[in-house]
Amino acid sequence: MMSKVILFIALINSLCATMLGLARLEWPSRSTWEGKVPYLIAALIISSFAGTVQVFLAERGEKARRKKLERSDELRAILMTALVDLVRNCGADWHTTGVRVFKTKKKRWYMLHTYHVRVGLLKLDASAPSGIKWVDGKGIVGQCWETGKKQFGNFDNYGFYDETTWSNSVKGLPKFDLTFKELSVMRDRYGVVAAVPLVDQTTNRYLGCLTMDSAPKQKVTPNEAAVHQALALPADLVVRELLK
């Protein structure tokens, strides 16, 4: 798309230059160009400036793309250390355990909620995203944001809920602000889900969270304290990477 815009501007620039040349030669006649030369000069200057801007934006976009790829590689290396620790010390399964980095998305004037976007993922048996938008307060990720504290949930324990009992339940397991439809998605896809907040210690600003998730009905259920300990150091490294 960018290349087409640049080509279009170049054509306009060439056309203006050609027309100015014809005006200088007074071809086909002087009257043809009377009063038009200032407009041609203005169009030539604008098109030249616009072309420069387009090139600048293209180079800036390429630089941003390279930076994003470099960050993705760095985050993947950090997530690998977290996965190794989860497998060795928490009994997690290599193929079905996922480790993810979520970063806060800036709120825009037309949005009712701020939300998280995933910027890092390491999972050998990767699947499509859940389709749930993790706004503040929703799910393990959203609760991590809202409270600024570590979160843990085992969705293998939620199997007895149907839509009625989920809607009417006041006491019992944490609901994480999930609808029954969202709960159904979570327990079909995940067993244990845990999150630790990513916080800029200098400003105490919440940046996002680092999460782990296991497949449903695993032989070994990862221990909450061990999982959070395994995520602690990688979380600090992720914060440094996000602040670069």
VEXDOMAR-15176 format. One line per 5 residues: number of its first residue (from 1); for each residue z, y, x of N, C-alpha, C, CB. Coordinates in steps of 0.02 Angstrom, whole numbers, plus 50000, padded with zeros to 5 digits. Glycine has a CB too. Layout:
! residues N
NUM> Z,Y,X,Z,Y,X,Z,Y,X,Z,Y,X ~ ...
//
This chain:
! residues 244
1> 50000,49940,50042,50000,50000,50000,50000,50063,50043,50061,50000,49953 ~ 50043,50063,50095,50047,50120,50140,49982,50133,50175,50103,50110,50191 ~ 49947,50080,50197,49884,50088,50233,49831,50119,50187,49860,50021,50260 ~ 49831,50101,50123,49783,50129,50076,49795,50203,50065,49787,50092,50009 ~ 49859,50223,50062,49875,50294,50054,49852,50334,50115,49951,50303,50044
6> 49865,50307,50174,49844,50341,50235,49768,50347,50238,49870,50303,50297 ~ 49732,50295,50218,49659,50297,50217,49634,50350,50168,49630,50229,50199 ~ 49666,50354,50110,49646,50403,50060,49656,50474,50086,49686,50393,49995 ~ 49713,50486,50119,49727,50553,50146,49677,50570,50202,49799,50557,50173 ~ 49660,50520,50243,49611,50531,50296,49543,50550,50267,49604,50468,50340
11> 49523,50520,50212,49459,50536,50180,49460,50607,50153,49445,50486,50122 ~ 49516,50627,50123,49522,50696,50098,49518,50745,50155,49588,50705,50059 ~ 49552,50729,50210,49552,50772,50269,49481,50780,50296,49598,50743,50323 ~ 49444,50725,50301,49375,50728,50326,49330,50767,50279,49347,50657,50335 ~ 49340,50758,50215,49300,50794,50166,49311,50869,50170,49315,50769,50095
16> 49375,50890,50176,49391,50961,50182,49360,50990,50246,49467,50972,50182 ~ 49364,50954,50301,49336,50977,50364,49261,50985,50359,49354,50929,50422 ~ 49228,50938,50326,49155,50940,50317,49135,51000,50274,49130,50875,50284 ~ 49173,51011,50220,49157,51066,50176,49168,51134,50211,49199,51063,50113 ~ 49219,51139,50253,49229,51200,50292,49171,51212,50340,49296,51197,50330
21> 49146,51158,50369,49089,51164,50414,49027,51190,50377,49074,51097,50447 ~ 49016,51163,50317,48959,51186,50277,48967,51258,50256,48951,51141,50216 ~ 49030,51278,50241,49043,51347,50222,49028,51394,50280,49115,51356,50198 ~ 49045,51373,50340,49033,51415,50399,48958,51422,50410,49066,51384,50462 ~ 48920,51370,50395,48847,51373,50403,48813,51406,50343,48819,51303,50412
26> 48855,51422,50292,48830,51453,50230,48775,51411,50199,48804,51524,50245 ~ 48788,51345,50197,48740,51299,50166,48770,51268,50103,48718,51244,50216 ~ 48735,51267,50048,48664,51286,50039,48655,51361,50032,48636,51251,49977 ~ 48711,51398,50016,48706,51471,50012,48775,51501,50021,48674,51493,49945 ~ 48776,51567,50037,48840,51601,50046,48880,51603,49982,48829,51671,50073
31> 48846,51613,49926,48881,51619,49861,48916,51555,49842,48831,51639,49807 ~ 48890,51498,49866,48921,51434,49849,48993,51430,49872,48882,51376,49880 ~ 49009,51462,49929,49075,51455,49960,49119,51517,49951,49068,51440,50033 ~ 49094,51568,49916,49133,51629,49908,49198,51614,49870,49092,51682,49870 ~ 49255,51635,49899,49320,51626,49867,49349,51556,49874,49315,51642,49795
36> 49312,51509,49904,49336,51440,49907,49364,51421,49975,49279,51393,49890 ~ 49346,51459,50026,49367,51442,50094,49443,51440,50102,49338,51492,50143 ~ 49481,51488,50075,49555,51484,50082,49584,51420,50052,49588,51545,50049 ~ 49556,51399,49996,49580,51338,49964,49565,51276,50006,49550,51330,49894 ~ 49505,51277,50037,49487,51221,50081,49532,51217,50142,49414,51227,50103
41> 49548,51276,50170,49592,51277,50228,49662,51252,50208,49597,51349,50257 ~ 49686,51274,50150,49752,51252,50126,49753,51176,50115,49771,51288,50062 ~ 49699,51150,50085,49695,51077,50072,49693,51039,50137,49633,51061,50029 ~ 49657,51066,50187,49653,51033,50252,49722,51030,50286,49603,51069,50297 ~ 49758,51086,50283,49825,51088,50314,49872,51040,50279,49854,51160,50312
46> 49870,51040,50212,49915,50996,50173,49900,50923,50186,49909,51011,50098 ~ 49835,50906,50187,49817,50836,50198,49835,50813,50269,49742,50826,50186 ~ 49828,50859,50317,49847,50842,50386,49922,50830,50391,49826,50898,50434 ~ 49961,50874,50358,50033,50868,50359,50055,50804,50323,50065,50929,50326 ~ 50022,50790,50266,50040,50730,50227,50026,50667,50267,50001,50728,50161
51> 49972,50667,50305,49956,50609,50346,50009,50597,50399,49888,50618,50380 ~ 50033,50652,50429,50086,50646,50479,50150,50617,50448,50101,50715,50510 ~ 50165,50642,50387,50225,50617,50351,50218,50543,50336,50235,50657,50285 ~ 50159,50522,50314,50148,50451,50298,50157,50407,50359,50077,50442,50269 ~ 50131,50430,50416,50139,50391,50478,50213,50387,50496,50099,50423,50535
56> 50249,50443,50489,50320,50444,50504,50359,50396,50460,50348,50515,50495 ~ 50343,50396,50395,50377,50352,50349,50362,50278,50363,50358,50369,50277 ~ 50299,50266,50382,50280,50198,50398,50318,50172,50459,50204,50193,50411 ~ 50324,50214,50510,50360,50195,50571,50435,50187,50556,50351,50247,50626 ~ 50461,50230,50513,50531,50225,50494,50544,50161,50455,50552,50287,50453
61> 50498,50144,50409,50505,50082,50371,50503,50021,50415,50450,50078,50319 ~ 50459,50021,50466,50454,49965,50512,50517,49959,50554,50393,49973,50558 ~ 50545,50016,50574,50608,50015,50612,50664,49987,50570,50626,50086,50636 ~ 50667,50006,50506,50719,49981,50461,50711,49906,50450,50717,50017,50394 ~ 50648,49883,50445,50635,49812,50436,50659,49771,50496,50560,49799,50423
66> 50644,49797,50557,50666,49763,50618,50742,49761,50622,50637,49798,50680 ~ 50775,49816,50603,50847,49819,50605,50877,49768,50556,50872,49890,50589 ~ 50846,49762,50498,50870,49715,50447,50864,49643,50473,50831,49723,50382 ~ 50808,49628,50506,50798,49561,50533,50849,49546,50589,50727,49553,50560 ~ 50861,49595,50632,50910,49586,50686,50979,49575,50657,50910,49648,50733
71> 50997,49613,50605,51063,49604,50574,51068,49535,50542,51075,49658,50521 ~ 51014,49513,50511,51014,49447,50479,51027,49392,50531,50947,49434,50444 ~ 50996,49399,50590,51006,49350,50643,51078,49351,50668,50957,49363,50701 ~ 51106,49411,50676,51175,49417,50700,51223,49387,50649,51192,49491,50714 ~ 51212,49402,50585,51257,49376,50533,51252,49300,50529,51240,49408,50466
76> 51192,49274,50537,51183,49201,50534,51223,49167,50589,51108,49183,50539 ~ 51224,49196,50649,51263,49167,50704,51337,49168,50689,51248,49206,50770 ~ 51361,49223,50658,51432,49228,50640,51449,49176,50585,51449,49299,50615 ~ 51404,49170,50536,51416,49123,50481,51417,49051,50506,51363,49131,50427 ~ 51379,49037,50559,51379,48970,50587,51448,48952,50615,51326,48963,50643
81> 51482,49001,50647,51549,48988,50673,51597,48974,50615,51574,49047,50715 ~ 51588,49010,50560,51632,48999,50501,51620,48930,50472,51619,49053,50448 ~ 51557,48910,50467,51541,48844,50439,51569,48788,50482,51465,48836,50431 ~ 51563,48795,50548,51590,48745,50593,51666,48738,50583,51574,48763,50667 ~ 51701,48794,50578,51773,48793,50568,51791,48761,50501,51802,48864,50572
86> 51753,48777,50449,51766,48748,50383,51757,48672,50382,51720,48781,50330 ~ 51707,48649,50419,51693,48577,50422,51747,48542,50462,51624,48564,50453 ~ 51766,48569,50519,51814,48537,50564,51885,48538,50537,51812,48569,50632 ~ 51904,48595,50509,51975,48605,50493,51991,48605,50418,51998,48668,50521 ~ 51939,48606,50376,51952,48608,50304,51921,48550,50266,51926,48673,50275
91> 51887,48505,50302,51857,48448,50269,51795,48464,50229,51906,48416,50226 ~ 51765,48522,50241,51704,48542,50204,51644,48499,50225,51689,48617,50216 ~ 51596,48493,50181,51536,48453,50194,51482,48497,50226,51510,48421,50129 ~ 51450,48471,50279,51398,48509,50315,51342,48533,50269,51369,48466,50371 ~ 51318,48488,50227,51255,48500,50192,51263,48543,50129,51224,48435,50173
96> 51321,48540,50097,51328,48574,50033,51374,48634,50034,51354,48525,49982 ~ 51406,48648,50090,51450,48707,50096,51408,48768,50114,51506,48695,50148 ~ 51421,48822,50079,51385,48884,50093,51432,48939,50115,51346,48907,50031 ~ 51409,48980,50160,51447,49039,50183,51402,49100,50173,51471,49031,50258 ~ 51429,49151,50141,51387,49208,50122,51421,49274,50138,51369,49205,50047
101> 51381,49325,50149,51406,49394,50158,51379,49436,50101,51384,49423,50227 ~ 51425,49468,50065,51407,49515,50012,51426,49585,50033,51441,49495,49944 ~ 51381,49632,50019,51393,49702,50037,51390,49743,49973,51340,49728,50089 ~ 51432,49794,49969,51433,49836,49910,51368,49876,49904,51493,49883,49911 ~ 51345,49882,49844,51286,49922,49829,51309,49989,49802,51239,49886,49778
106> 51282,50043,49829,51304,50109,49808,51287,50121,49734,51270,50163,49851 ~ 51334,50151,49699,51326,50165,49628,51278,50224,49618,51393,50179,49595 ~ 51232,50215,49572,51185,50269,49555,51206,50299,49488,51112,50243,49552 ~ 51181,50357,49473,51204,50393,49414,51191,50356,49349,51171,50460,49411 ~ 51137,50314,49348,51119,50280,49286,51151,50211,49279,51044,50273,49281
111> 51193,50191,49328,51224,50125,49327,51296,50130,49302,51222,50093,49397 ~ 51316,50081,49260,51383,50079,49235,51432,50048,49285,51385,50041,49170 ~ 51406,50005,49328,51449,49970,49375,51419,49972,49445,51459,49896,49352 ~ 51463,49971,49493,51441,49956,49561,51438,49880,49567,51489,49987,49615 ~ 51402,49855,49615,51396,49782,49621,51383,49762,49694,51340,49756,49576
116> 51384,49697,49706,51372,49669,49772,51300,49645,49779,51421,49612,49787 ~ 51274,49650,49839,51210,49618,49856,51223,49571,49915,51154,49671,49873 ~ 51190,49515,49915,51198,49467,49970,51155,49487,50028,51181,49395,49947 ~ 51185,49494,50087,51148,49514,50147,51149,49459,50200,51177,49578,50176 ~ 51187,49406,50188,51189,49351,50236,51203,49286,50201,51242,49364,50290
121> 51171,49232,50224,51180,49166,50194,51168,49112,50246,51133,49156,50133 ~ 51214,49063,50246,51203,49002,50286,51223,48943,50243,51244,49004,50353 ~ 51173,48904,50224,51184,48843,50185,51125,48797,50195,51195,48860,50108 ~ 51138,48737,50220,51083,48691,50235,51049,48668,50172,51109,48631,50274 ~ 51089,48655,50119,51061,48634,50055,51059,48694,50009,51103,48576,50024
126> 51017,48743,50026,51015,48806,49990,50983,48797,49921,50978,48859,50030 ~ 51009,48835,49873,50982,48834,49805,50969,48906,49783,51031,48799,49756 ~ 50937,48913,49725,50922,48980,49700,50986,49017,49682,50875,48975,49638 ~ 50985,49084,49684,51045,49122,49665,51068,49106,49594,51032,49197,49671 ~ 51132,49116,49581,51160,49099,49515,51134,49143,49460,51235,49104,49518
131> 51109,49203,49477,51085,49249,49426,51140,49293,49398,51053,49210,49370 ~ 51202,49283,49420,51258,49324,49397,51265,49385,49443,51324,49283,49395 ~ 51270,49444,49413,51278,49505,49454,51353,49516,49464,51245,49567,49419 ~ 51373,49516,49527,51445,49519,49543,51468,49592,49544,51460,49486,49611 ~ 51478,49620,49485,51506,49687,49480,51581,49683,49495,51493,49718,49410
136> 51612,49741,49507,51683,49741,49523,51724,49709,49467,51708,49814,49536 ~ 51763,49658,49486,51805,49623,49438,51777,49556,49414,51816,49665,49380 ~ 51713,49544,49422,51682,49483,49396,51677,49429,49450,51613,49497,49368 ~ 51703,49370,49433,51699,49313,49479,51745,49321,49538,51629,49304,49502 ~ 51743,49272,49583,51783,49275,49644,51765,49336,49686,51774,49210,49686
141> 51700,49349,49690,51675,49405,49730,51699,49471,49700,51598,49405,49734 ~ 51691,49480,49635,51711,49541,49602,51786,49553,49603,51688,49541,49531 ~ 51825,49498,49598,51898,49504,49602,51920,49524,49671,51931,49437,49582 ~ 51884,49499,49722,51899,49519,49791,51890,49594,49799,51854,49480,49840 ~ 51838,49620,49768,51824,49692,49771,51878,49731,49733,51755,49707,49742
146> 51892,49710,49672,51938,49748,49629,52008,49750,49657,51939,49717,49559 ~ 52030,49694,49685,52099,49690,49710,52105,49706,49784,52128,49622,49696 ~ 52050,49698,49821,52053,49706,49894,52091,49651,49928,52084,49772,49911 ~ 52098,49593,49893,52138,49538,49920,52096,49474,49922,52201,49527,49878 ~ 52120,49425,49961,52087,49360,49964,52088,49326,49896,52121,49315,50017
151> 52034,49288,49882,52028,49253,49819,52011,49180,49831,51974,49287,49774 ~ 52031,49138,49782,52018,49066,49788,52017,49036,49718,52073,49031,49832 ~ 51967,48994,49706,51963,48960,49642,51930,48892,49650,51925,49002,49591 ~ 51956,48842,49614,51927,48775,49615,51898,48760,49545,51980,48721,49635 ~ 51833,48766,49539,51801,48759,49473,51797,48686,49450,51732,48789,49474
156> 51816,48639,49493,51823,48570,49470,51879,48564,49419,51836,48523,49530 ~ 51926,48611,49420,51983,48609,49374,51967,48640,49306,52041,48645,49405 ~ 51906,48667,49298,51888,48702,49237,51847,48659,49189,51850,48765,49254 ~ 51840,48595,49204,51795,48553,49165,51815,48543,49093,51790,48487,49197 ~ 51879,48549,49077,51901,48535,49008,51887,48592,48960,51975,48520,49007
161> 51868,48651,48985,51857,48708,48941,51790,48701,48903,51857,48773,48982 ~ 51792,48715,48837,51731,48725,48799,51731,48799,48778,51726,48677,48736 ~ 51680,48820,48743,51673,48891,48727,51733,48918,48687,51609,48904,48688 ~ 51758,48877,48641,51814,48899,48599,51878,48906,48640,51825,48849,48542 ~ 51895,48854,48679,51957,48858,48717,51953,48911,48771,51972,48790,48749
166> 51893,48923,48798,51886,48976,48848,51896,49045,48818,51817,48972,48882 ~ 51870,49055,48758,51876,49120,48725,51948,49134,48704,51830,49124,48665 ~ 51984,49081,48682,52051,49089,48654,52106,49082,48705,52061,49040,48599 ~ 52089,49057,48765,52141,49044,48814,52170,49109,48841,52112,49002,48872 ~ 52235,49114,48837,52270,49173,48863,52305,49155,48928,52321,49200,48812
171> 52339,49098,48928,52373,49074,48988,52333,49016,49018,52445,49051,48971 ~ 52347,49002,49079,52312,48947,49112,52278,48969,49176,52262,48916,49066 ~ 52220,48940,49189,52184,48955,49251,52155,49026,49248,52129,48904,49264 ~ 52148,49058,49306,52119,49126,49307,52048,49125,49279,52118,49153,49380 ~ 52031,49176,49240,51965,49178,49208,51914,49218,49249,51971,49207,49137
176> 51937,49258,49297,51894,49296,49342,51843,49339,49304,51857,49249,49389 ~ 51861,49358,49242,51818,49401,49201,51749,49370,49187,51809,49469,49235 ~ 51746,49303,49185,51683,49268,49173,51675,49252,49099,51681,49202,49214 ~ 51614,49258,49074,51599,49233,49007,51594,49157,49010,51532,49265,48980 ~ 51593,49124,48953,51589,49051,48954,51522,49029,48984,51597,49023,48883
181> 51469,49066,48971,51404,49049,49000,51407,49053,49076,51349,49097,48972 ~ 51439,49105,49101,51445,49113,49174,51491,49060,49203,51473,49183,49191 ~ 51544,49042,49167,51587,48988,49189,51548,48922,49195,51647,48979,49142 ~ 51505,48909,49145,51465,48848,49146,51420,48845,49207,51422,48843,49083 ~ 51391,48902,49225,51350,48906,49285,51392,48891,49347,51316,48975,49292
186> 51451,48921,49351,51493,48913,49410,51516,48841,49419,51554,48958,49404 ~ 51539,48808,49366,51565,48741,49375,51509,48689,49383,51609,48722,49317 ~ 51448,48706,49361,51392,48662,49374,51369,48666,49447,51333,48679,49327 ~ 51379,48723,49478,51352,48735,49545,51405,48728,49600,51322,48803,49549 ~ 51468,48744,49584,51519,48750,49636,51582,48711,49620,51535,48822,49647
191> 51616,48692,49673,51684,48665,49668,51731,48721,49688,51694,48602,49713 ~ 51748,48724,49753,51791,48777,49779,51749,48839,49797,51831,48753,49840 ~ 51774,48897,49778,51744,48961,49799,51801,49004,49824,51704,48996,49739 ~ 51792,49033,49883,51843,49076,49912,51811,49139,49940,51883,49039,49968 ~ 51850,49192,49945,51823,49256,49971,51878,49293,50008,51795,49300,49915
196> 51858,49327,50062,51903,49372,50098,51869,49440,50101,51921,49345,50170 ~ 51906,49495,50092,51876,49561,50093,51854,49583,50162,51924,49612,50065 ~ 51801,49622,50164,51777,49653,50226,51796,49727,50222,51699,49644,50236 ~ 51841,49748,50266,51869,49815,50262,51862,49851,50329,51943,49812,50240 ~ 51838,49913,50325,51836,49956,50384,51907,49979,50398,51787,50018,50374
201> 51938,49954,50451,52008,49969,50465,52020,50042,50481,52033,49926,50522 ~ 51969,50077,50504,51977,50148,50521,51986,50190,50459,51917,50172,50562 ~ 51945,50177,50408,51946,50217,50347,51977,50180,50288,51876,50239,50329 ~ 51992,50116,50297,52018,50073,50243,51967,50066,50186,52085,50101,50216 ~ 51904,50073,50203,51850,50069,50152,51827,49998,50144,51790,50115,50172
206> 51822,49977,50081,51798,49909,50065,51722,49907,50075,51817,49889,49993 ~ 51698,49860,50115,51627,49854,50130,51593,49798,50092,51617,49844,50205 ~ 51632,49747,50075,51603,49688,50042,51651,49630,50051,51533,49671,50071 ~ 51624,49569,50051,51667,49511,50062,51628,49454,50094,51698,49488,49995 ~ 51666,49410,50126,51639,49350,50156,51663,49292,50113,51661,49341,50232
211> 51618,49248,50091,51636,49195,50045,51616,49127,50072,51604,49206,49977 ~ 51648,49075,50046,51627,49006,50056,51625,48972,49988,51675,48968,50105 ~ 51581,48924,49981,51578,48885,49920,51560,48813,49936,51527,48916,49870 ~ 51589,48767,49898,51574,48696,49906,51541,48671,49843,51638,48656,49922 ~ 51509,48614,49848,51478,48583,49789,51532,48553,49744,51427,48528,49811
216> 51518,48541,49681,51568,48512,49636,51587,48441,49657,51542,48511,49564 ~ 51650,48423,49640,51675,48354,49646,51666,48325,49716,51639,48310,49595 ~ 51688,48363,49766,51687,48337,49835,51746,48289,49846,51691,48396,49885 ~ 51738,48243,49893,51791,48195,49908,51853,48230,49935,51767,48143,49960 ~ 51842,48283,49974,51897,48322,50002,51896,48392,49974,51893,48324,50080
221> 51952,48414,49945,51957,48482,49919,51986,48527,49973,52001,48484,49855 ~ 51947,48576,49997,51972,48620,50050,52037,48655,50030,51919,48671,50069 ~ 52084,48660,50076,52148,48692,50064,52139,48768,50066,52200,48669,50115 ~ 52172,48803,50019,52164,48875,50013,52183,48912,50078,52207,48901,49956 ~ 52241,48898,50104,52264,48933,50165,52219,48918,50224,52336,48912,50182
226> 52196,48856,50231,52153,48837,50287,52085,48871,50281,52143,48761,50290 ~ 52059,48876,50219,51994,48909,50209,51999,48983,50228,51972,48902,50136 ~ 52050,49017,50204,52057,49088,50220,52067,49100,50295,52116,49119,50181 ~ 52102,49054,50327,52110,49059,50400,52044,49050,50436,52161,49008,50424 ~ 52003,49003,50411,51937,48991,50442,51891,49051,50434,51905,48929,50412
231> 51900,49090,50381,51856,49147,50367,51881,49212,50399,51849,49157,50293 ~ 51943,49212,50423,51974,49275,50447,51937,49305,50506,52046,49262,50466 ~ 51927,49267,50560,51894,49294,50620,51821,49311,50606,51899,49244,50677 ~ 51782,49266,50573,51713,49285,50557,51709,49348,50515,51679,49228,50520 ~ 51758,49359,50471,51758,49420,50430,51763,49482,50473,51815,49418,50379
236> 51806,49480,50525,51812,49537,50571,51747,49550,50608,51869,49524,50622 ~ 51713,49496,50628,51649,49504,50663,51595,49531,50617,51627,49436,50693 ~ 51596,49510,50554,51547,49536,50506,51557,49610,50495,51553,49497,50439 ~ 51620,49632,50490,51635,49703,50482,51605,49744,50538,51711,49714,50478 ~ 51615,49721,50600,51586,49756,50658,51510,49761,50653,51605,49721,50722
241> 51479,49707,50629,51406,49707,50623,51383,49755,50569,51381,49636,50608 ~ 51418,49758,50513,51399,49802,50458,51409,49875,50476,51439,49785,50396 ~ 51454,49888,50522,51469,49959,50541,51424,49984,50597,51542,49965,50562 ~ 51382,49942,50623,51337,49963,50677,51287,50014,50652,51300,49903,50707
//
